Structure formats: structure tokens, C-alpha cells
């Protein structure tokens, strides 16, 4: 029987340099005159939050701010944001920042209008009803969370990152202004950009991929691989920043529907246990996991070599697949991303525990193009120790 696919994404997406100026109109279109801003201290210090707040002041939009989002936020941060939102009475939540701020904005908007504990939401389709409207303004070209129904939080008790997946998590509006990414430091540009590329790579090779997600993933891989080195080396290049933001968006659309695979499953335990930034954790695990996975779909891995700009004339399918893996490894090296777990304090004795953590991420391993055992996971971790 033919397979049925369902494609979902954020219903309203606004893109372009300077489009932050349209935010007041978008809030009023959502029938609100008060907003709740979720962001982090770094963006306050950088002046980006001030730019947003000036626009709201000028547009007669009242607002309150929660600016205590931390990297890889935990359940306590989500509860604190939800409590502040509930007290504010705002009906629109603005998530301004990278993936952490966006995820806290999305989950707090749901928590205030749904009964039950946050722990009850971890899993798929466990949230009963919609929450407050969210308007998402990403300041990195990375997570794609502005177009996903997913929130990732760190469960410090279990030392694992956990996901909440629900269509109620799709934002009402995504507003992508590349000018907000011009000040990103090179290291952040590299880590978040690689995260976006990995979303496209994993969506493309997921067992749940289908023609529409493949189309989005292909274009995302081309946009990101063509522009990430420029954005890293010359962060003021607005065209490269624009293409990176577009690539991140398309990759987010692709993986929101096809899913990511084992790279993320490997990144979650090391991120939760050793606080390795998400994009860096993904980048460290990318090449070894892809080298393991390529036998599961040599044809797609071979195509990726061409999408990543590799010269493949005269190569066999297997040689092209290997070239794709090496292209990813070379890119991470060009971007000066750390490539060994030992750089973050991981020791060989930690590997079995981390591999057990990988095997718990069944939601993602189910998408992986090659079946994986705990022994496989241990060998992969050891290869980048």
C-alpha cells in the first residue's frame, strides 16, 4: 500500500533584512497589545533585546521580559519562565535568541494553559491543548526551532536531554531577520551552522524521509555548505548570513517532518553529562555516525557528496558516500570545531554510561538508516575520544 505523509510547519514566516521592524504589526494581528519576551542575558548585553523593546514601546505594545534562559536549559528554567508568563497575563510570547530561548518560549507558552507537570509532556503528542501564541525571532542560523514542533530540555536528574513533541509547539509566526545574526562570534556561527547542516543531513538520510523533506534538505545542504565558511570568516557578510538563516529554516522544516537520527542521539548524553554545547556535540559525532550509517543508504550518501560540492567524477557509489563523510569532517575542521570528547573531560570509563544514554533515545534511533547496538555506540564514542 502507498505510504501517506503529513507535512506541517509554522503557518506564517517572514524573512528579510530589517524585518524585525514588522513585529508590532504581527503582535496586533494576533489580537494582543501585551507581549512576554523570553531571551537570555547575552542578548540583553548585546543590545538586541533593547532594539526589540524600543520597537514595542514605539508601537504602544506593553511587555514584560524573562531574560534568564541558560544554555541547554533545564526544567527549572522552563518552570520559572512559565511562572513569570502566567503572572504577566500576556497572550503573546516572543522567543528571541538561539535554540535555548526559543524552546523556553515555546514550552512556557504551553505550560500556562495546560494542566499537569512538565514531566508529563516528555514524549510525542502528550499535550492536551494549545497554549499562548508564540512569535519566534531567531538570532542564530542553527536550530530551526522556529519551524519545529519540538522542545528539548535537560533533565539533570537523569543526565539526559529529553524532547517534547506536539503540533501545539509550532509557533504562530517566525520572523527571520539576518541583521540580528551579524554580531555572532565565529565559534557560535560555526557550531550553530553545523547544527543546521546536520539537521538537513539527518532529515535526508532518515528512514522517514520522503520527497518533500528531501527537497528541503537538499536545498538546505547546498545553502549552508556554500555559505558557512564565509559567515564564519567574515561575519559581517549579510548575504552569507541571509543564506545561512534560510538554510537553517529549510533544514528545520525538513527534520520537523522527517526526523533526525543517531547523531542527535549521541549528542544528547554528552551534552547533558558534560555540558558540551549542542552544535559542538553534534559536530563531534557527525562524521563517525555518518561513516557507520552510510551502509544503510549508500545512494543518498553518494548524492550528498555532490550537494556538499565534492568532485565525484569517476567515483563509485561507495566512494561518493565516503567522500560525503570526509567532506563533513573537513568542514568541521575548517570551522575549528573541537573534534575529540577528551577535550571536554570525557574519559574511556564514561563510554559505557554514555552509550546506554544513546540507546534510551529510541525516538531518534527509530529514524536511523542503520540499526545500532550499544556495542556500536561504544565503538563510535571511542573513535572520537
PyMOL commands that set and color helices and strands:
alter all, ss='L'
color gray80, all
select helices_A, chain A and resi 19-29+41-46+48-58+75-88+99-111+118-121+145-147+167-169+178-181+186-205+211-233+238-258+262-274+278-296+298-307+317-334+341-344+348-360+362-365+374-383
alter helices_A, ss='H'
color red, helices_A
select strands_A, chain A and resi 13-15+34-38+62-66+92-97+123-124+133-138+150-155+160-165+173-176
alter strands_A, ss='S'
color yellow, strands_A
deselect
rebuild
show_as cartoon
